[in-house]
Amino acid sequence: MTTLTTTSFDALARHSATPCVSIILPIDRRHPDDRRAHLELKSLIASARAQLKAMDTPDIDDLLEPTEMVLQRTVIAEHSGGLAMFFAPGFAAEFAIDAPVQALATTGSRFTIGPLLSSIESSPTCYVLTVGAENVALLRLDRTRWSVCDVPDLPVSVEAALWYERVERMSSSHAGGPIGRGGMSIIGHGSGAQDEDRKERLIRFFQKVDDAVLHFLHSDLETPLVVAGTAPSVARYQHCSRHHRVIAAPFGSPEELTTRELHQRIEELIEPVLAKRDDVLFERLVTRLGTGLASADLQELIEATAQGRVSDLLVGSTTPCWGRPTQPAEFLDEWEPDATDFLNDIISEAWRHGARMHRVSPERLPERTPLAALYRY
């Protein structure tokens, strides 16, 4: 059992075989009921088995054998949003997902990955930098999932970053005249640590922190950087930072907040910022529709994603849209043995060609279409 990551999502998006079986089980953490979860999983497995029989698939029992092990254990305690399982000849994978999903069982030439987008987007919601004289860390927020960034050369404290200044002060001191019997005074040249302006020392420290953070984020400087700490520390970091999307979070010393409290405050702070970013995205979509640089038509999107033209894909729904890939595409009311999920094909191709993925409210898309896209050209 593994947690879904960008790497594993990418592997699923690129896998192609006949058949590819996708089973997604939602799990309600508010009202945990392992027995009900197992019953729903059995129903999903039965649905996948029926689809495989309709496709005249050989060795169905061997293909679905890993599901038997899942049915023999507790699933509720291990997951927050759901369980996703994928099977193909010579391939089996199981992932914990942390965002709400709907029950689904599909069989086709690709894995159904659209429902997983809420758990693994192509760009983070924001980065969070906790700042203080003795506490520096960079965190990444992906919607609801937090992770610690391993930033090379990130100084974690003033003393660790400016150790050489103490060595220089020590080396610049020498013995003075005698004091009392056998005593000797120490004369220090320049200002000692006790005389140094703490503000200037902290600024030099934050400049080193900023250098390490910018080097780490060099390819993702458009994502907001939330700086959390005491009001003086946050203000000083803002003053010396070269990141142009810094958001101040003067919540006090990070050590005085629990991890949950810090995360909750950051999520509340970033929500209106993300809403504003979405507004800009939708404005760009509306102004480009009809110009050939954007579309909400599924037939057009099928062709555009296959050509790698999509720069941003707005996903309002991932409910399968079945059809046959003819010219033009033939849309079906329900799954058939030779059908493909057009929505999943568009999402997979857009991801494979490096498009930015955005989960959005379907009410904001033109005519309630499930998908819309901005084009590179």
Steps between C-alpha positions, in 0.01 A plus 500: 500500500643837399387861499422649162781726375566701186736228379249219548223711342723561199566126466126431502438769238760350268401135541308352210381141471194287431337479739572770759273461805444794737313461831451800728343457843388807698547490877306728734718576801214681676290182523747210474340167420744237382225249427321743269829587331569131431151451357547795265842372398353157421237670284769696311705186443190320369436791261859484371470123458179541297670751271795267449265214408324726249839565342576125484806553716699183581640424848264736683561328836875551469453866407277573801680273747655793699149618595455188714779611732340843535169344599674307780620808688367820654491787253333777703787558742759546228349768278339841530343564161499169323677202355600473133602172337629444147552170319632407156686196364825491696406810702327560834504810723310624802502858632362692793342828389430793729215679322132397474416283198198320356472124461619387159592184309613534138670283241670629187833553329610757761473540875235747618708768674272805492350442848852508648573856385373650826769302683786571263504821299779607271577809708482560875244722669777695670831470681528592869824625653515513878752762611663568833846530646501128586227352283503501119323244281339496155172312461291425193120504502316302230135582567466305826830312513808642669857390441843619615734621225860382513676827412878469448708746706195642681630652826281407794631751755695825525791330676522227236494752216733764646740278694801653327427841656546353847830343394617835363408678823687242707809522280500880521530496883835498686638523848510841673656625823502310830197506728573413859726209593573286194204646315501621145243711315370420154482775244259446208527702180178593329156430636433176685184294473353689795550834323393402150180635360270198513281635224787517249617155600151357447474666159827341390365166618172545309693591184674164519166326556351684202791398277443131582122523459519680163753249371264218599193671345679630191248336263189575707513866602136562406372289789436717810755485781335541840745623766387406852652622825493793738402836353857644521655190342244487218544872427880468487484198272259678265741793487797291389323229293527501120194276457228716341196313639566506874192487725549608861370270775593670831345228716770507767783259565440168316618313811199633692248353253418136451549363150124481456450861613770627265356309205147621572606864519701477180211337312262775615749766394569354156135433403418854373834516320422180311149624422653810344740284299206293374320820400797595282501153345128513415537852361772378266276212392200721425703755303668228289192294416423538131851616413650154446708532820249332733211255481234326707396262220593138571546413133753783463671414827555139392700620201677788680628286788627232260697775321643636826338841454338525846684719752232501774221245545204602717328190638146547631397135499670162461183292459574270203379617161486188284535494125679355201808675360367533149518807276307686625483344846185301579362560850320220687251504788681223691805274499533246219783247441667710231437839666754748627463767767556825310545706816767265629677497162509882496630518857764232438626659177506849649702374796743307278566816296573711809175696532418667832199330661233696689206348688221760479131533580297374201261794545774735383569321174313608184163324463592261783744312278717258703828630352647813348851586389737784417728432205869562453443593137 
